[in-house]
Amino acid sequence: MGIRVNAGAPGLIWTPVQVSDGQSTEALPEFGHNVPLGRAVQPVELAPAYVLLPSAESSHAVGETLNVNGGKATP
């Protein structure tokens, strides 16, 4: 077989797009504040999850979803 299906589920991500055209200037100060950690995810915080999922270290992880979303409950 050898087929594993895993997924990453990021939350709100703070990127330069948010400042340039992603959010209105009024919404920027509150962007990402509605999660338990109180801020949006930084792109560097996603990298370890996406490196782990296809690696040999997670060879027994099957059908998993890593939620990198600041602690917000997921359905």
CHARMM-style PDB file with segment names, atoms N, HN, CA, C and O in Angstrom:
ATOM      1  N   MET     1       0.831  -1.183   0.000  1.00  0.00      PROA
ATOM      2  CA  MET     1       0.000   0.000   0.000  1.00  0.00      PROA
ATOM      3  C   MET     1       0.880   1.251   0.000  1.00  0.00      PROA
ATOM      4  O   MET     1       1.131   1.829  -1.057  1.00  0.00      PROA
ATOM      5  N   GLY     2       1.349   1.674   1.179  1.00  0.00      PROA
ATOM      6  HN  GLY     2       1.144   1.205   2.038  1.00  0.00      PROA
ATOM      7  CA  GLY     2       2.238   2.823   1.256  1.00  0.00      PROA
ATOM      8  C   GLY     2       1.585   4.180   1.063  1.00  0.00      PROA
ATOM      9  O   GLY     2       2.285   5.185   0.939  1.00  0.00      PROA
ATOM     10  N   ILE     3       0.287   4.230   1.036  1.00  0.00      PROA
ATOM     11  HN  ILE     3      -0.281   3.414   1.136  1.00  0.00      PROA
ATOM     12  CA  ILE     3      -0.384   5.514   0.848  1.00  0.00      PROA
ATOM     13  C   ILE     3      -0.891   6.012   2.190  1.00  0.00      PROA
ATOM     14  O   ILE     3      -1.656   5.331   2.875  1.00  0.00      PROA
ATOM     15  N   ARG     4      -0.448   7.226   2.559  1.00  0.00      PROA
ATOM     16  HN  ARG     4       0.173   7.778   2.003  1.00  0.00      PROA
ATOM     17  CA  ARG     4      -0.932   7.869   3.782  1.00  0.00      PROA
ATOM     18  C   ARG     4      -1.583   9.182   3.389  1.00  0.00      PROA
ATOM     19  O   ARG     4      -1.103   9.879   2.495  1.00  0.00      PROA
ATOM     20  N   VAL     5      -2.654   9.512   4.046  1.00  0.00      PROA
ATOM     21  HN  VAL     5      -3.043   8.947   4.773  1.00  0.00      PROA
ATOM     22  CA  VAL     5      -3.313  10.791   3.780  1.00  0.00      PROA
ATOM     23  C   VAL     5      -3.357  11.569   5.080  1.00  0.00      PROA
ATOM     24  O   VAL     5      -4.015  11.165   6.038  1.00  0.00      PROA
ATOM     25  N   ASN     6      -2.652  12.683   5.105  1.00  0.00      PROA
ATOM     26  HN  ASN     6      -2.117  13.012   4.326  1.00  0.00      PROA
ATOM     27  CA  ASN     6      -2.643  13.591   6.249  1.00  0.00      PROA
ATOM     28  C   ASN     6      -2.872  14.994   5.715  1.00  0.00      PROA
ATOM     29  O   ASN     6      -2.736  15.235   4.516  1.00  0.00      PROA
ATOM     30  N   ALA     7      -3.214  15.905   6.585  1.00  0.00      PROA
ATOM     31  HN  ALA     7      -3.325  15.709   7.559  1.00  0.00      PROA
ATOM     32  CA  ALA     7      -3.499  17.269   6.143  1.00  0.00      PROA
ATOM     33  C   ALA     7      -3.051  18.276   7.183  1.00  0.00      PROA
ATOM     34  O   ALA     7      -2.938  17.970   8.370  1.00  0.00      PROA
ATOM     35  N   GLY     8      -2.802  19.476   6.712  1.00  0.00      PROA
ATOM     36  HN  GLY     8      -2.893  19.726   5.748  1.00  0.00      PROA
ATOM     37  CA  GLY     8      -2.541  20.609   7.587  1.00  0.00      PROA
ATOM     38  C   GLY     8      -3.708  21.574   7.472  1.00  0.00      PROA
ATOM     39  O   GLY     8      -4.225  21.805   6.379  1.00  0.00      PROA
ATOM     40  N   ALA     9      -4.118  22.131   8.590  1.00  0.00      PROA
ATOM     41  HN  ALA     9      -3.698  21.943   9.477  1.00  0.00      PROA
ATOM     42  CA  ALA     9      -5.252  23.049   8.594  1.00  0.00      PROA
ATOM     43  C   ALA     9      -4.827  24.355   9.262  1.00  0.00      PROA
ATOM     44  O   ALA     9      -4.971  24.511  10.474  1.00  0.00      PROA
ATOM     45  N   PRO    10      -4.308  25.286   8.475  1.00  0.00      PROA
ATOM     46  CA  PRO    10      -3.863  26.542   9.076  1.00  0.00      PROA
ATOM     47  C   PRO    10      -5.027  27.443   9.435  1.00  0.00      PROA
ATOM     48  O   PRO    10      -6.113  27.356   8.862  1.00  0.00      PROA
ATOM     49  N   GLY    11      -4.770  28.306  10.394  1.00  0.00      PROA
ATOM     50  HN  GLY    11      -3.888  28.377  10.860  1.00  0.00      PROA
ATOM     51  CA  GLY    11      -5.742  29.321  10.758  1.00  0.00      PROA
ATOM     52  C   GLY    11      -5.475  30.587   9.956  1.00  0.00      PROA
ATOM     53  O   GLY    11      -4.953  30.526   8.843  1.00  0.00      PROA
ATOM     54  N   LEU    12      -5.828  31.717  10.519  1.00  0.00      PROA
ATOM     55  HN  LEU    12      -6.251  31.766  11.424  1.00  0.00      PROA
ATOM     56  CA  LEU    12      -5.538  32.994   9.869  1.00  0.00      PROA
ATOM     57  C   LEU    12      -4.034  33.197   9.846  1.00  0.00      PROA
ATOM     58  O   LEU    12      -3.374  33.103  10.881  1.00  0.00      PROA
ATOM     59  N   ILE    13      -3.492  33.473   8.675  1.00  0.00      PROA
ATOM     60  HN  ILE    13      -4.027  33.549   7.834  1.00  0.00      PROA
ATOM     61  CA  ILE    13      -2.038  33.596   8.514  1.00  0.00      PROA
ATOM     62  C   ILE    13      -1.688  35.053   8.246  1.00  0.00      PROA
ATOM     63  O   ILE    13      -2.262  35.695   7.366  1.00  0.00      PROA
ATOM     64  N   TRP    14      -0.731  35.564   9.023  1.00  0.00      PROA
ATOM     65  HN  TRP    14      -0.264  35.042   9.738  1.00  0.00      PROA
ATOM     66  CA  TRP    14      -0.267  36.932   8.828  1.00  0.00      PROA
ATOM     67  C   TRP    14       0.797  36.932   7.740  1.00  0.00      PROA
ATOM     68  O   TRP    14       1.874  36.366   7.926  1.00  0.00      PROA
ATOM     69  N   THR    15       0.506  37.555   6.615  1.00  0.00      PROA
ATOM     70  HN  THR    15      -0.370  38.014   6.464  1.00  0.00      PROA
ATOM     71  CA  THR    15       1.450  37.664   5.507  1.00  0.00      PROA
ATOM     72  C   THR    15       1.441  39.109   5.008  1.00  0.00      PROA
ATOM     73  O   THR    15       0.569  39.889   5.392  1.00  0.00      PROA
ATOM     74  N   PRO    16       2.406  39.474   4.152  1.00  0.00      PROA
ATOM     75  CA  PRO    16       2.395  40.822   3.586  1.00  0.00      PROA
ATOM     76  C   PRO    16       1.120  41.143   2.806  1.00  0.00      PROA
ATOM     77  O   PRO    16       0.769  42.313   2.650  1.00  0.00      PROA
ATOM     78  N   VAL    17       0.438  40.135   2.326  1.00  0.00      PROA
ATOM     79  HN  VAL    17       0.722  39.185   2.453  1.00  0.00      PROA
ATOM     80  CA  VAL    17      -0.811  40.361   1.595  1.00  0.00      PROA
ATOM     81  C   VAL    17      -1.846  41.036   2.489  1.00  0.00      PROA
ATOM     82  O   VAL    17      -2.639  41.845   2.009  1.00  0.00      PROA
ATOM     83  N   GLN    18      -1.848  40.716   3.773  1.00  0.00      PROA
ATOM     84  HN  GLN    18      -1.204  40.059   4.163  1.00  0.00      PROA
ATOM     85  CA  GLN    18      -2.816  41.318   4.681  1.00  0.00      PROA
ATOM     86  C   GLN    18      -2.683  42.835   4.697  1.00  0.00      PROA
ATOM     87  O   GLN    18      -3.685  43.549   4.744  1.00  0.00      PROA
ATOM     88  N   VAL    19      -1.467  43.319   4.659  1.00  0.00      PROA
ATOM     89  HN  VAL    19      -0.654  42.739   4.620  1.00  0.00      PROA
ATOM     90  CA  VAL    19      -1.227  44.766   4.705  1.00  0.00      PROA
ATOM     91  C   VAL    19      -1.449  45.397   3.340  1.00  0.00      PROA
ATOM     92  O   VAL    19      -2.015  46.486   3.249  1.00  0.00      PROA
ATOM     93  N   SER    20      -1.012  44.726   2.276  1.00  0.00      PROA
ATOM     94  HN  SER    20      -0.553  43.841   2.350  1.00  0.00      PROA
ATOM     95  CA  SER    20      -1.069  45.340   0.955  1.00  0.00      PROA
ATOM     96  C   SER    20      -2.462  45.329   0.334  1.00  0.00      PROA
ATOM     97  O   SER    20      -2.826  46.270  -0.371  1.00  0.00      PROA
ATOM     98  N   ASP    21      -3.243  44.286   0.583  1.00  0.00      PROA
ATOM     99  HN  ASP    21      -2.947  43.522   1.156  1.00  0.00      PROA
ATOM    100  CA  ASP    21      -4.561  44.245  -0.053  1.00  0.00      PROA
ATOM    101  C   ASP    21      -5.495  43.221   0.575  1.00  0.00      PROA
ATOM    102  O   ASP    21      -6.623  43.063   0.110  1.00  0.00      PROA
ATOM    103  N   GLY    22      -5.062  42.527   1.608  1.00  0.00      PROA
ATOM    104  HN  GLY    22      -4.145  42.656   1.986  1.00  0.00      PROA
ATOM    105  CA  GLY    22      -5.869  41.457   2.172  1.00  0.00      PROA
ATOM    106  C   GLY    22      -6.914  41.922   3.160  1.00  0.00      PROA
ATOM    107  O   GLY    22      -7.994  41.337   3.243  1.00  0.00      PROA
ATOM    108  N   GLN    23      -6.611  42.965   3.910  1.00  0.00      PROA
ATOM    109  HN  GLN    23      -5.734  43.440   3.842  1.00  0.00      PROA
ATOM    110  CA  GLN    23      -7.519  43.460   4.944  1.00  0.00      PROA
ATOM    111  C   GLN    23      -7.646  44.973   4.822  1.00  0.00      PROA
ATOM    112  O   GLN    23      -6.741  45.654   4.340  1.00  0.00      PROA
ATOM    113  N   SER    24      -8.768  45.471   5.261  1.00  0.00      PROA
ATOM    114  HN  SER    24      -9.504  44.918   5.652  1.00  0.00      PROA
ATOM    115  CA  SER    24      -8.902  46.929   5.300  1.00  0.00      PROA
ATOM    116  C   SER    24      -8.028  47.456   6.437  1.00  0.00      PROA
ATOM    117  O   SER    24      -7.723  46.715   7.372  1.00  0.00      PROA
ATOM    118  N   THR    25      -7.630  48.697   6.372  1.00  0.00      PROA
ATOM    119  HN  THR    25      -7.877  49.299   5.613  1.00  0.00      PROA
ATOM    120  CA  THR    25      -6.775  49.262   7.414  1.00  0.00      PROA
ATOM    121  C   THR    25      -7.483  49.267   8.769  1.00  0.00      PROA
ATOM    122  O   THR    25      -6.832  49.203   9.812  1.00  0.00      PROA
ATOM    123  N   GLU    26      -8.803  49.343   8.754  1.00  0.00      PROA
ATOM    124  HN  GLU    26      -9.332  49.396   7.907  1.00  0.00      PROA
ATOM    125  CA  GLU    26      -9.554  49.310  10.007  1.00  0.00      PROA
ATOM    126  C   GLU    26      -9.524  47.914  10.640  1.00  0.00      PROA
ATOM    127  O   GLU    26      -9.556  47.789  11.864  1.00  0.00      PROA
ATOM    128  N   ALA    27      -9.464  46.871   9.815  1.00  0.00      PROA
ATOM    129  HN  ALA    27      -9.438  46.972   8.820  1.00  0.00      PROA
ATOM    130  CA  ALA    27      -9.500  45.495  10.316  1.00  0.00      PROA
ATOM    131  C   ALA    27      -8.128  44.986  10.748  1.00  0.00      PROA
ATOM    132  O   ALA    27      -8.055  44.026  11.515  1.00  0.00      PROA
ATOM    133  N   LEU    28      -7.050  45.592  10.285  1.00  0.00      PROA
ATOM    134  HN  LEU    28      -7.109  46.371   9.662  1.00  0.00      PROA
ATOM    135  CA  LEU    28      -5.702  45.087  10.584  1.00  0.00      PROA
ATOM    136  C   LEU    28      -5.389  44.952  12.070  1.00  0.00      PROA
ATOM    137  O   LEU    28      -4.836  43.925  12.466  1.00  0.00      PROA
ATOM    138  N   PRO    29      -5.709  45.928  12.911  1.00  0.00      PROA
ATOM    139  CA  PRO    29      -5.355  45.785  14.327  1.00  0.00      PROA
ATOM    140  C   PRO    29      -6.016  44.583  15.011  1.00  0.00      PROA
ATOM    141  O   PRO    29      -5.481  44.065  15.991  1.00  0.00      PROA
ATOM    142  N   GLU    30      -7.155  44.139  14.516  1.00  0.00      PROA
ATOM    143  HN  GLU    30      -7.590  44.560  13.720  1.00  0.00      PROA
ATOM    144  CA  GLU    30      -7.880  43.023  15.126  1.00  0.00      PROA
ATOM    145  C   GLU    30      -7.680  41.703  14.386  1.00  0.00      PROA
ATOM    146  O   GLU    30      -8.228  40.683  14.804  1.00  0.00      PROA
ATOM    147  N   PHE    31      -6.911  41.698  13.300  1.00  0.00      PROA
ATOM    148  HN  PHE    31      -6.466  42.526  12.961  1.00  0.00      PROA
ATOM    149  CA  PHE    31      -6.741  40.484  12.491  1.00  0.00      PROA
ATOM    150  C   PHE    31      -6.135  39.364  13.330  1.00  0.00      PROA
ATOM    151  O   PHE    31      -5.026  39.500  13.847  1.00  0.00      PROA
ATOM    152  N   GLY    32      -6.856  38.272  13.464  1.00  0.00      PROA
ATOM    153  HN  GLY    32      -7.757  38.162  13.044  1.00  0.00      PROA
ATOM    154  CA  GLY    32      -6.374  37.111  14.200  1.00  0.00      PROA
ATOM    155  C   GLY    32      -6.633  37.137  15.691  1.00  0.00      PROA
ATOM    156  O   GLY    32      -6.251  36.193  16.382  1.00  0.00      PROA
ATOM    157  N   HSD    33      -7.258  38.164  16.213  1.00  0.00      PROA
ATOM    158  HN  HSD    33      -7.569  38.931  15.651  1.00  0.00      PROA
ATOM    159  CA  HSD    33      -7.487  38.265  17.660  1.00  0.00      PROA
ATOM    160  C   HSD    33      -8.635  37.399  18.160  1.00  0.00      PROA
ATOM    161  O   HSD    33      -8.860  37.322  19.368  1.00  0.00      PROA
ATOM    162  N   ASN    34      -9.358  36.753  17.269  1.00  0.00      PROA
ATOM    163  HN  ASN    34      -9.175  36.816  16.288  1.00  0.00      PROA
ATOM    164  CA  ASN    34     -10.512  35.949  17.688  1.00  0.00      PROA
ATOM    165  C   ASN    34     -10.151  34.489  17.980  1.00  0.00      PROA
ATOM    166  O   ASN    34     -11.045  33.648  18.072  1.00  0.00      PROA
ATOM    167  N   VAL    35      -8.863  34.172  18.127  1.00  0.00      PROA
ATOM    168  HN  VAL    35      -8.136  34.855  18.053  1.00  0.00      PROA
ATOM    169  CA  VAL    35      -8.433  32.814  18.484  1.00  0.00      PROA
ATOM    170  C   VAL    35      -7.875  32.840  19.907  1.00  0.00      PROA
ATOM    171  O   VAL    35      -7.463  33.898  20.382  1.00  0.00      PROA
ATOM    172  N   PRO    36      -7.854  31.693  20.598  1.00  0.00      PROA
ATOM    173  CA  PRO    36      -7.370  31.673  21.978  1.00  0.00      PROA
ATOM    174  C   PRO    36      -5.968  32.260  22.191  1.00  0.00      PROA
ATOM    175  O   PRO    36      -5.711  32.858  23.236  1.00  0.00      PROA
ATOM    176  N   LEU    37      -5.068  32.102  21.232  1.00  0.00      PROA
ATOM    177  HN  LEU    37      -5.277  31.616  20.383  1.00  0.00      PROA
ATOM    178  CA  LEU    37      -3.731  32.685  21.400  1.00  0.00      PROA
ATOM    179  C   LEU    37      -3.718  34.178  21.124  1.00  0.00      PROA
ATOM    180  O   LEU    37      -2.731  34.847  21.431  1.00  0.00      PROA
ATOM    181  N   GLY    38      -4.790  34.720  20.553  1.00  0.00      PROA
ATOM    182  HN  GLY    38      -5.592  34.177  20.304  1.00  0.00      PROA
ATOM    183  CA  GLY    38      -4.935  36.152  20.388  1.00  0.00      PROA
ATOM    184  C   GLY    38      -4.161  36.789  19.256  1.00  0.00      PROA
ATOM    185  O   GLY    38      -3.981  38.006  19.240  1.00  0.00      PROA
ATOM    186  N   ARG    39      -3.697  35.985  18.304  1.00  0.00      PROA
ATOM    187  HN  ARG    39      -3.843  34.996  18.318  1.00  0.00      PROA
ATOM    188  CA  ARG    39      -2.970  36.551  17.167  1.00  0.00      PROA
ATOM    189  C   ARG    39      -3.031  35.584  15.996  1.00  0.00      PROA
ATOM    190  O   ARG    39      -3.312  34.397  16.165  1.00  0.00      PROA
ATOM    191  N   ALA    40      -2.764  36.107  14.811  1.00  0.00      PROA
ATOM    192  HN  ALA    40      -2.536  37.071  14.673  1.00  0.00      PROA
ATOM    193  CA  ALA    40      -2.718  35.271  13.613  1.00  0.00      PROA
ATOM    194  C   ALA    40      -1.454  34.413  13.623  1.00  0.00      PROA
ATOM    195  O   ALA    40      -0.475  34.736  14.295  1.00  0.00      PROA
ATOM    196  N   VAL    41      -1.491  33.332  12.878  1.00  0.00      PROA
ATOM    197  HN  VAL    41      -2.287  33.069  12.332  1.00  0.00      PROA
ATOM    198  CA  VAL    41      -0.345  32.434  12.731  1.00  0.00      PROA
ATOM    199  C   VAL    41       0.713  33.108  11.851  1.00  0.00      PROA
ATOM    200  O   VAL    41       0.380  33.735  10.845  1.00  0.00      PROA
ATOM    201  N   GLN    42       1.965  32.979  12.226  1.00  0.00      PROA
ATOM    202  HN  GLN    42       2.235  32.469  13.043  1.00  0.00      PROA
ATOM    203  CA  GLN    42       3.067  33.453  11.396  1.00  0.00      PROA
ATOM    204  C   GLN    42       3.443  32.327  10.429  1.00  0.00      PROA
ATOM    205  O   GLN    42       3.395  31.160  10.816  1.00  0.00      PROA
ATOM    206  N   PRO    43       3.815  32.638   9.188  1.00  0.00      PROA
ATOM    207  CA  PRO    43       4.156  31.587   8.226  1.00  0.00      PROA
ATOM    208  C   PRO    43       5.213  30.607   8.743  1.00  0.00      PROA
ATOM    209  O   PRO    43       5.133  29.412   8.459  1.00  0.00      PROA
ATOM    210  N   VAL    44       6.191  31.091   9.488  1.00  0.00      PROA
ATOM    211  HN  VAL    44       6.256  32.062   9.719  1.00  0.00      PROA
ATOM    212  CA  VAL    44       7.244  30.208   9.996  1.00  0.00      PROA
ATOM    213  C   VAL    44       6.688  29.176  10.981  1.00  0.00      PROA
ATOM    214  O   VAL    44       7.303  28.129  11.184  1.00  0.00      PROA
ATOM    215  N   GLU    45       5.555  29.452  11.586  1.00  0.00      PROA
ATOM    216  HN  GLU    45       5.055  30.302  11.422  1.00  0.00      PROA
ATOM    217  CA  GLU    45       4.951  28.514  12.521  1.00  0.00      PROA
ATOM    218  C   GLU    45       4.249  27.350  11.816  1.00  0.00      PROA
ATOM    219  O   GLU    45       3.960  26.331  12.444  1.00  0.00      PROA
ATOM    220  N   LEU    46       3.979  27.491  10.546  1.00  0.00      PROA
ATOM    221  HN  LEU    46       4.214  28.319  10.035  1.00  0.00      PROA
ATOM    222  CA  LEU    46       3.350  26.424   9.764  1.00  0.00      PROA
ATOM    223  C   LEU    46       4.372  25.411   9.258  1.00  0.00      PROA
ATOM    224  O   LEU    46       4.059  24.230   9.107  1.00  0.00      PROA
ATOM    225  N   ALA    47       5.572  25.866   9.000  1.00  0.00      PROA
ATOM    226  HN  ALA    47       5.826  26.826   9.122  1.00  0.00      PROA
ATOM    227  CA  ALA    47       6.592  25.029   8.358  1.00  0.00      PROA
ATOM    228  C   ALA    47       6.826  23.689   9.055  1.00  0.00      PROA
ATOM    229  O   ALA    47       6.833  22.665   8.373  1.00  0.00      PROA
ATOM    230  N   PRO    48       7.017  23.638  10.374  1.00  0.00      PROA
ATOM    231  CA  PRO    48       7.275  22.334  11.001  1.00  0.00      PROA
ATOM    232  C   PRO    48       6.163  21.313  10.764  1.00  0.00      PROA
ATOM    233  O   PRO    48       6.444  20.126  10.599  1.00  0.00      PROA
ATOM    234  N   ALA    49       4.920  21.752  10.744  1.00  0.00      PROA
ATOM    235  HN  ALA    49       4.692  22.716  10.878  1.00  0.00      PROA
ATOM    236  CA  ALA    49       3.803  20.824  10.514  1.00  0.00      PROA
ATOM    237  C   ALA    49       3.866  20.243   9.111  1.00  0.00      PROA
ATOM    238  O   ALA    49       3.663  19.044   8.920  1.00  0.00      PROA
ATOM    239  N   TYR    50       4.147  21.096   8.126  1.00  0.00      PROA
ATOM    240  HN  TYR    50       4.312  22.070   8.281  1.00  0.00      PROA
ATOM    241  CA  TYR    50       4.154  20.633   6.746  1.00  0.00      PROA
ATOM    242  C   TYR    50       5.408  19.831   6.408  1.00  0.00      PROA
ATOM    243  O   TYR    50       5.406  19.064   5.446  1.00  0.00      PROA
ATOM    244  N   VAL    51       6.460  19.996   7.173  1.00  0.00      PROA
ATOM    245  HN  VAL    51       6.461  20.620   7.955  1.00  0.00      PROA
ATOM    246  CA  VAL    51       7.653  19.167   6.995  1.00  0.00      PROA
ATOM    247  C   VAL    51       7.445  17.817   7.678  1.00  0.00      PROA
ATOM    248  O   VAL    51       7.879  16.789   7.157  1.00  0.00      PROA
ATOM    249  N   LEU    52       6.792  17.807   8.825  1.00  0.00      PROA
ATOM    250  HN  LEU    52       6.439  18.641   9.249  1.00  0.00      PROA
ATOM    251  CA  LEU    52       6.566  16.566   9.558  1.00  0.00      PROA
ATOM    252  C   LEU    52       5.641  15.602   8.830  1.00  0.00      PROA
ATOM    253  O   LEU    52       5.930  14.408   8.760  1.00  0.00      PROA
ATOM    254  N   LEU    53       4.546  16.093   8.292  1.00  0.00      PROA
ATOM    255  HN  LEU    53       4.312  17.064   8.349  1.00  0.00      PROA
ATOM    256  CA  LEU    53       3.525  15.206   7.731  1.00  0.00      PROA
ATOM    257  C   LEU    53       4.050  14.212   6.693  1.00  0.00      PROA
ATOM    258  O   LEU    53       3.701  13.035   6.781  1.00  0.00      PROA
ATOM    259  N   PRO    54       4.861  14.611   5.723  1.00  0.00      PROA
ATOM    260  CA  PRO    54       5.337  13.624   4.740  1.00  0.00      PROA
ATOM    261  C   PRO    54       6.623  12.895   5.157  1.00  0.00      PROA
ATOM    262  O   PRO    54       7.104  12.035   4.420  1.00  0.00      PROA
ATOM    263  N   SER    55       7.172  13.221   6.306  1.00  0.00      PROA
ATOM    264  HN  SER    55       6.781  13.919   6.905  1.00  0.00      PROA
ATOM    265  CA  SER    55       8.471  12.657   6.703  1.00  0.00      PROA
ATOM    266  C   SER    55       8.340  11.240   7.257  1.00  0.00      PROA
ATOM    267  O   SER    55       7.251  10.785   7.606  1.00  0.00      PROA
ATOM    268  N   ALA    56       9.470  10.565   7.328  1.00  0.00      PROA
ATOM    269  HN  ALA    56      10.355  10.934   7.045  1.00  0.00      PROA
ATOM    270  CA  ALA    56       9.512   9.214   7.890  1.00  0.00      PROA
ATOM    271  C   ALA    56       9.149   9.217   9.369  1.00  0.00      PROA
ATOM    272  O   ALA    56       8.642   8.219   9.882  1.00  0.00      PROA
ATOM    273  N   GLU    57       9.402  10.331  10.064  1.00  0.00      PROA
ATOM    274  HN  GLU    57       9.814  11.141   9.648  1.00  0.00      PROA
ATOM    275  CA  GLU    57       9.084  10.418  11.493  1.00  0.00      PROA
ATOM    276  C   GLU    57       7.591  10.312  11.766  1.00  0.00      PROA
ATOM    277  O   GLU    57       7.197   9.981  12.885  1.00  0.00      PROA
ATOM    278  N   SER    58       6.762  10.581  10.787  1.00  0.00      PROA
ATOM    279  HN  SER    58       7.081  10.850   9.879  1.00  0.00      PROA
ATOM    280  CA  SER    58       5.320  10.466  10.996  1.00  0.00      PROA
ATOM    281  C   SER    58       4.745   9.281  10.223  1.00  0.00      PROA
ATOM    282  O   SER    58       3.587   9.307   9.805  1.00  0.00      PROA
ATOM    283  N   SER    59       5.554   8.248  10.038  1.00  0.00      PROA
ATOM    284  HN  SER    59       6.495   8.226  10.378  1.00  0.00      PROA
ATOM    285  CA  SER    59       5.129   7.096   9.231  1.00  0.00      PROA
ATOM    286  C   SER    59       3.911   6.369   9.797  1.00  0.00      PROA
ATOM    287  O   SER    59       3.227   5.657   9.062  1.00  0.00      PROA
ATOM    288  N   HSD    60       3.632   6.534  11.078  1.00  0.00      PROA
ATOM    289  HN  HSD    60       4.188   7.112  11.675  1.00  0.00      PROA
ATOM    290  CA  HSD    60       2.452   5.901  11.664  1.00  0.00      PROA
ATOM    291  C   HSD    60       1.275   6.873  11.792  1.00  0.00      PROA
ATOM    292  O   HSD    60       0.242   6.513  12.356  1.00  0.00      PROA
ATOM    293  N   ALA    61       1.412   8.062  11.293  1.00  0.00      PROA
ATOM    294  HN  ALA    61       2.251   8.355  10.834  1.00  0.00      PROA
ATOM    295  CA  ALA    61       0.308   9.026  11.296  1.00  0.00      PROA
ATOM    296  C   ALA    61      -0.478   8.854   9.997  1.00  0.00      PROA
ATOM    297  O   ALA    61       0.044   9.096   8.908  1.00  0.00      PROA
ATOM    298  N   VAL    62      -1.705   8.446  10.119  1.00  0.00      PROA
ATOM    299  HN  VAL    62      -2.129   8.250  11.003  1.00  0.00      PROA
ATOM    300  CA  VAL    62      -2.548   8.222   8.949  1.00  0.00      PROA
ATOM    301  C   VAL    62      -3.909   8.859   9.218  1.00  0.00      PROA
ATOM    302  O   VAL    62      -4.536   8.606  10.246  1.00  0.00      PROA
ATOM    303  N   GLY    63      -4.346   9.676   8.290  1.00  0.00      PROA
ATOM    304  HN  GLY    63      -3.836   9.882   7.455  1.00  0.00      PROA
ATOM    305  CA  GLY    63      -5.639  10.322   8.444  1.00  0.00      PROA
ATOM    306  C   GLY    63      -5.651  11.424   9.491  1.00  0.00      PROA
ATOM    307  O   GLY    63      -6.698  11.731  10.060  1.00  0.00      PROA
ATOM    308  N   GLU    64      -4.506  12.012   9.744  1.00  0.00      PROA
ATOM    309  HN  GLU    64      -3.655  11.762   9.281  1.00  0.00      PROA
ATOM    310  CA  GLU    64      -4.402  13.064  10.759  1.00  0.00      PROA
ATOM    311  C   GLU    64      -4.507  14.448  10.124  1.00  0.00      PROA
ATOM    312  O   GLU    64      -4.117  14.650   8.974  1.00  0.00      PROA
ATOM    313  N   THR    65      -5.032  15.382  10.881  1.00  0.00      PROA
ATOM    314  HN  THR    65      -5.349  15.219  11.815  1.00  0.00      PROA
ATOM    315  CA  THR    65      -5.052  16.789  10.477  1.00  0.00      PROA
ATOM    316  C   THR    65      -4.368  17.579  11.572  1.00  0.00      PROA
ATOM    317  O   THR    65      -4.811  17.571  12.720  1.00  0.00      PROA
ATOM    318  N   LEU    66      -3.286  18.264  11.221  1.00  0.00      PROA
ATOM    319  HN  LEU    66      -2.926  18.270  10.288  1.00  0.00      PROA
ATOM    320  CA  LEU    66      -2.596  19.125  12.177  1.00  0.00      PROA
ATOM    321  C   LEU    66      -3.201  20.513  12.060  1.00  0.00      PROA
ATOM    322  O   LEU    66      -3.124  21.153  11.012  1.00  0.00      PROA
ATOM    323  N   ASN    67      -3.798  20.964  13.139  1.00  0.00      PROA
ATOM    324  HN  ASN    67      -3.860  20.444  13.991  1.00  0.00      PROA
ATOM    325  CA  ASN    67      -4.432  22.272  13.174  1.00  0.00      PROA
ATOM    326  C   ASN    67      -3.454  23.300  13.738  1.00  0.00      PROA
ATOM    327  O   ASN    67      -3.228  23.358  14.946  1.00  0.00      PROA
ATOM    328  N   VAL    68      -2.893  24.088  12.871  1.00  0.00      PROA
ATOM    329  HN  VAL    68      -3.077  24.040  11.889  1.00  0.00      PROA
ATOM    330  CA  VAL    68      -2.003  25.168  13.283  1.00  0.00      PROA
ATOM    331  C   VAL    68      -2.830  26.444  13.203  1.00  0.00      PROA
ATOM    332  O   VAL    68      -2.711  27.229  12.262  1.00  0.00      PROA
ATOM    333  N   ASN    69      -3.672  26.628  14.219  1.00  0.00      PROA
ATOM    334  HN  ASN    69      -3.769  25.990  14.983  1.00  0.00      PROA
ATOM    335  CA  ASN    69      -4.686  27.676  14.107  1.00  0.00      PROA
ATOM    336  C   ASN    69      -4.860  28.514  15.359  1.00  0.00      PROA
ATOM    337  O   ASN    69      -5.893  29.160  15.531  1.00  0.00      PROA
ATOM    338  N   GLY    70      -3.879  28.513  16.223  1.00  0.00      PROA
ATOM    339  HN  GLY    70      -3.039  27.988  16.083  1.00  0.00      PROA
ATOM    340  CA  GLY    70      -3.961  29.350  17.412  1.00  0.00      PROA
ATOM    341  C   GLY    70      -4.897  28.847  18.496  1.00  0.00      PROA
ATOM    342  O   GLY    70      -5.267  29.598  19.397  1.00  0.00      PROA
ATOM    343  N   GLY    71      -5.281  27.582  18.414  1.00  0.00      PROA
ATOM    344  HN  GLY    71      -4.981  26.972  17.682  1.00  0.00      PROA
ATOM    345  CA  GLY    71      -6.137  27.005  19.448  1.00  0.00      PROA
ATOM    346  C   GLY    71      -7.618  27.096  19.186  1.00  0.00      PROA
ATOM    347  O   GLY    71      -8.420  26.743  20.050  1.00  0.00      PROA
ATOM    348  N   LYS    72      -8.004  27.564  18.006  1.00  0.00      PROA
ATOM    349  HN  LYS    72      -7.352  27.851  17.304  1.00  0.00      PROA
ATOM    350  CA  LYS    72      -9.428  27.676  17.692  1.00  0.00      PROA
ATOM    351  C   LYS    72     -10.011  26.284  17.459  1.00  0.00      PROA
ATOM    352  O   LYS    72      -9.411  25.470  16.757  1.00  0.00      PROA
ATOM    353  N   ALA    73     -11.164  26.010  18.037  1.00  0.00      PROA
ATOM    354  HN  ALA    73     -11.652  26.671  18.607  1.00  0.00      PROA
ATOM    355  CA  ALA    73     -11.824  24.715  17.862  1.00  0.00      PROA
ATOM    356  C   ALA    73     -12.168  24.516  16.393  1.00  0.00      PROA
ATOM    357  O   ALA    73     -12.566  25.448  15.693  1.00  0.00      PROA
ATOM    358  N   THR    74     -12.006  23.290  15.951  1.00  0.00      PROA
ATOM    359  HN  THR    74     -11.683  22.533  16.519  1.00  0.00      PROA
ATOM    360  CA  THR    74     -12.336  22.971  14.555  1.00  0.00      PROA
ATOM    361  C   THR    74     -13.486  21.983  14.527  1.00  0.00      PROA
ATOM    362  O   THR    74     -13.622  21.148  15.421  1.00  0.00      PROA
ATOM    363  N   PRO    75     -14.305  22.081  13.507  1.00  0.00      PROA
ATOM    364  CA  PRO    75     -15.463  21.166  13.416  1.00  0.00      PROA
ATOM    365  C   PRO    75     -15.038  19.733  13.172  1.00  0.00      PROA
ATOM    366  OT1 PRO    75     -15.887  18.846  13.071  1.00  0.00      PROA
TER     367      PRO     75
END
